[in-house]
Amino acid sequence: MLDLETILQDFLILDQSVNGRRLVYLDNAATTQKPLAVMLTSRHYYEAVNANIHRGTHKLARTATEAFEKARQTVATHLNAASADEVVFTSGTTAGINLVSSSLARSGRISPGDEVLISALEHHSNIVPWQMLCQQTGANLKIIPCHEDGTLDREAFRGLLASGRVKILALTWISNAFGTVNPVVEMTHAAHHAGALVLIDAAQAIAHLPTDVQAIGADFLVFSGHKLYSTTGSGVLWGRESLLQELPPWQGGGEMISEVTFEKTTYNDPPFKFEAGTPNIEGAIALGAAIDYVNDIGLPAIHEHEMTLIRRAAEVLGDIPGIRFYGPADRSGSLSFNIEGAHHFDLGTLMDQMGVAVRTGHHCCQPLMSRFGITGTVRASFALYNTQADVDALADVTRKAVDMLR
Ligand code: PLP
């Protein structure tokens, strides 16, 4: 059981009213709120430390560098990475995927006719960069279809791997649109068996499940700090060290070099090879604080709490006539639904007027929406600070909004 009374004191933003009602924040899949510990870490950084890292000899530069590298170690430990050198700081999930796809496109590993495998559940961030790679290399994008319940068709997956041409599988761990939890260990194993690399999009999973990159066995894993109770503009690419050594850099600039002449440049070792320019120093340090915060509470306890809320939400909303939920019953993080006779956008707008923040629309998953013949859904997404009272408010305002629209 989480100590919600204490936890709520850490999230000052939640203590406010919207349209005269207590704010109920259920848009956590888009971004999470930040605990005081993270905000104080950011503030302390700018009040007492701020300096550029790695190159300075003065005190502030040394302190900033130490804090930045300590955050890298915190991330590495959290992910159970073999080494902190496998942790590349990025600006977020999108940047991490673009880094890997751009680097792979120039690596010589992908030839015309090769295949890139993604799933029907992917966020646009895990679709478009691969389309760009295919345009550059002549590879073909292949899609693992999903069933009506929003789970992936594993037989079709095995069939797609059988082509023997798949060079990389890029797969979301938890679907941001439907909450489907993909069996990443099993799918990674199968993809490796077929000779493909594997990238896991952990943008959603990172806040809900303990992440052990060695147990998953993939080659790359990406996530954003802002979905893990940290600030926007920071994120992580974890990559297997041998691959980070082998792959060419993404962007060129300061920090990623070993030696530069006008004729030729030699590159720094990973992770620095992939961190061109001044990084988001405060963001990385704040991410370290967010990870400490989450681990003090414990991800297994957080997950259990969120699962109780999400199951209860499905139960109390379930008897609204004409409601359809998307995704399987054991969904995690997000609960997506439509209600006959009430457009998702109108529902979301009315719910906001009653103080409940949900997301409506396609959730950056237009191909998935097309697959289900819809333009979008209402999505309530949960975090560690949500309560039973939030679920009750969700059910109450959804019913009221439906009554107004019908
Ligand atoms: N992948 C998934 C599954 C997501 O949910 C998101 C954001 O919603 C992204 C990728 C992109 O994350 P960001 O915008 O932080 O780069």
Residues whose N, C-alpha, C, O or C-beta is under 5 A from the ligand:
A	BS01	PLP	A29 G92 T93 T94 A95 H123 S125 T172 I174 N176 D201 A203 Q204 S224
